Amino acid sequence: MALVSFIASENINQGDVVTINPSGLLYKASAGGERDARVVGIANNTGQANDLIFVTKDSYFASSSGLAPGSSVYLSVVSGSLNTSYTAWLDEVFSTPLSTAYLTNVGRAVTSSGISVEVAKSVSIDVTGGFLLLEGGFFPGFILAEDGATIELEN
């Protein structure tokens, strides 16, 4: 298990998706802002401000629930939370007043309670109009449509 440790800048719960601020302190990540969407990993323990928090990075995190094995999990607009599908992420973003959101693939569900944490670089999405999201950086070989459907590409 790849664990890294940081000092918390706020209350963080086990399972929160986290990032670091310019001072190097840990806080809950969110898809609502560019800096907030720079995910470090998933908090492995619960703590308050100034506590040491261990973060699962590029490894297996086994304390989630309700996951569909094989599906991707994305950073939520809600601080520290995950969306279990692209469609759920999109629905959540469209229910906010955001004009831009940051799609961050946090990893892939391996079991109904476990995630293989493999954070991808955030993609800025202009949610004020239609868009086509090419998933070459996340899942080579297909295009992810706005409704969550996939279009397989020839290799």
C-alpha positions in Angstrom: 0.0 0.0 0.0 1.4 3.4 -1.0 0.7 5.8 1.9 1.9 9.4 2.2 1.2 11.6 5.2 0.2 15.2 5.5 -0.9 17.6 8.2 -4.7 18.4 7.9 -5.9 22.0 7.5 -9.5 21.0 8.4 -11.5 18.1 9.7 -11.0 15.1 7.3 -12.8 11.8 7.4 -11.5 8.4 6.3 -12.5 8.1 2.6 -12.4 11.8 1.8 -10.7 12.7 -1.5 -8.0 15.1 -0.6 -5.6 17.7 -2.1 -2.9 20.0 -0.6 -2.9 23.8 -0.4 0.0 26.0 -1.3 1.2 25.8 2.4 1.5 22.0 2.0 -1.5 21.3 4.3 -4.2 18.7 3.4 -7.8 19.6 2.7 -10.8 18.1 0.9 -10.7 18.1 -2.8 -13.6 19.4 -5.0 -14.4 19.4 -8.8 -15.5 23.0 -8.5 -12.1 24.7 -8.8 -8.8 24.1 -10.6 -6.6 24.0 -7.5 -9.2 22.0 -5.5 -9.4 19.4 -8.2 -5.7 18.5 -7.9 -6.3 15.2 -6.1 -3.5 13.7 -4.0 -5.4 10.6 -3.0 -7.9 9.3 -0.5 -7.7 9.8 3.3 -6.9 6.6 5.1 -7.8 7.9 8.6 -10.0 10.5 10.2 -8.5 13.6 11.9 -9.0 17.2 12.8 -7.0 20.3 11.8 -3.3 19.8 12.6 -3.6 16.0 12.8 -1.5 13.7 10.7 -3.5 12.1 7.9 -2.3 9.1 5.9 -3.3 9.2 2.2 -3.7 6.3 -0.1 -2.0 7.2 -3.4 -1.5 4.9 -6.4 -2.7 1.9 -4.4 -5.8 0.0 -3.2 -8.3 1.8 -0.9 -10.7 -0.7 0.7 -13.2 1.4 2.8 -15.7 2.6 0.2 -19.2 1.2 -0.5 -21.7 0.9 -3.2 -19.2 0.7 -6.0 -19.7 -1.2 -9.3 -16.5 -3.2 -10.0 -14.8 -2.1 -13.2 -16.3 1.4 -13.2 -14.4 4.6 -12.8 -14.9 6.9 -9.8 -14.7 10.7 -10.1 -14.1 13.6 -7.8 -17.3 15.2 -6.8 -18.2 18.9 -6.6 -19.1 18.1 -2.9 -15.8 18.6 -1.0 -14.1 15.3 -0.3 -16.7 13.1 -2.0 -16.7 10.7 -5.0 -19.1 10.1 -7.8 -19.4 6.5 -8.8 -20.1 7.3 -12.5 -19.5 9.9 -15.1 -23.3 10.4 -15.4 -23.6 11.0 -11.7 -20.8 13.6 -11.9 -22.4 15.3 -14.8 -25.8 15.4 -13.1 -24.2 16.9 -10.0 -22.3 19.5 -11.9 -25.4 20.6 -13.9 -27.3 21.1 -10.6 -24.8 23.7 -9.5 -24.3 27.3 -10.8 -20.8 26.4 -12.0 -19.8 27.5 -15.5 -16.6 25.4 -15.3 -16.0 22.1 -13.5 -12.9 19.8 -13.3 -13.4 16.2 -14.2 -10.9 14.1 -12.2 -10.7 10.4 -12.5 -9.7 9.2 -9.0 -9.4 5.5 -10.0 -11.4 2.4 -10.7 -13.7 0.3 -8.5 -12.1 -3.1 -8.1 -14.8 -4.5 -5.7 -18.0 -3.1 -4.3 -16.0 -1.6 -1.5 -12.5 -1.1 -3.0 -10.9 1.4 -5.3 -7.6 1.1 -7.2 -6.5 4.7 -6.7 -4.9 6.0 -9.9 -5.5 9.7 -10.1 -5.5 11.2 -13.5 -4.9 14.9 -14.4 -8.1 17.0 -14.2 -9.9 18.0 -17.3 -11.5 21.5 -17.4 -15.1 21.2 -18.7 -17.2 24.2 -19.8 -20.6 23.2 -18.6 -22.5 26.2 -20.1 -22.8 24.5 -23.5 -22.5 21.1 -25.1 -19.2 19.2 -25.3 -17.6 16.0 -26.4 -15.2 14.6 -23.9 -12.4 12.5 -25.4 -11.2 10.0 -22.9 -7.8 9.2 -24.5 -6.0 10.2 -21.4 -8.2 8.1 -19.1 -9.3 5.2 -21.1 -7.7 4.8 -24.5 -9.9 3.3 -27.2 -13.2 5.0 -26.7 -15.1 8.3 -26.6 -17.2 9.0 -23.5 -20.5 10.7 -24.6 -22.2 13.4 -22.5 -24.9 10.9 -21.4 -22.2 8.5 -20.1 -22.4 6.1 -23.1 -19.2 5.0 -24.8 -18.3 5.0 -28.5 -15.7 2.4 -29.2 -12.9 3.5 -31.5 -10.9 1.3 -33.9 -7.2 0.9 -32.9 
